[in-house]
Amino acid sequence: MSKREQLIQELEQAPEKLVQTVLDFLHRVKATRKPHPLAKFAGILSDAKAAELQQTIAADCRQVDLHEW
């Protein structure tokens, strides 16, 4: 059972006053929640491009040359 289904099941059995309290809380959270500044970039890469980028980072960016200095 998903969390959503569990919540709905609990709300169906809850007194109306508690349902109203939960609803008010949900509305307050939604009204004050600000999107993350990087959220606009979510999903702009295809899965193939993202995998390629991860592979490149793993291969090239994690190399330390101890004799470089």
N, C-alpha and C positions, 0 to 999 in steps of 0.2 A: 504494500500500500504506500502510495507516495505521501509526501508531507502535506501536499494540498488536500488530498483525500482525507488524511487524518484530521486536518484542521476543520474541514467541512463536517466530518463526522462529530467532532467535539462541539462545533457550533450548533449543530442540529439538536444536541442534547442540552445545551446551555440555556440558562434563563435569559429572557429578552434583554434585561438590563446589562448582563455581561456581554451579550452580542453587540449592543450599542457601544459599550466601552471599547471593545476590540475594534469595531468599525471606526470610532473616533480616533483611536490610536493609529490605525492604518492610514487614515486621511492626513493626520499630522505628520507622520513619517514621510509620506509621499510628497507633501507640500514643502518640507524642509530639506529633503534629500537633493543634493546637488550632483550632477553627473561628474564623473572623474574627467579631468582635462585631457587624458589620453584616450577616452572612450570613442572619440570621433575617428580614431585610427583602427579600431577593432574591425577585423574582417576585410581589410583592404588588400591583403595578400591572398593569393590562391593557396591551397594546401601544398601544391608542388613547389611554389616559390618560397613558402615558409620553410618547407623541409630543406630546400637548397640553401637557404640562408642559415639555418641551424647547422647544417653540415659544414658550411664554409667557416662559421664561427668556431665550431669545434675543432676544425682542422688547422685554422690559421691564427686564431686569436688566443689560443691557450698555450702557445709555445713561448718558452722563456729561454733566451740565450744567455747563459750565465757568464759567458766570455765577452758579451757585447760591451760592457763598460770597461 
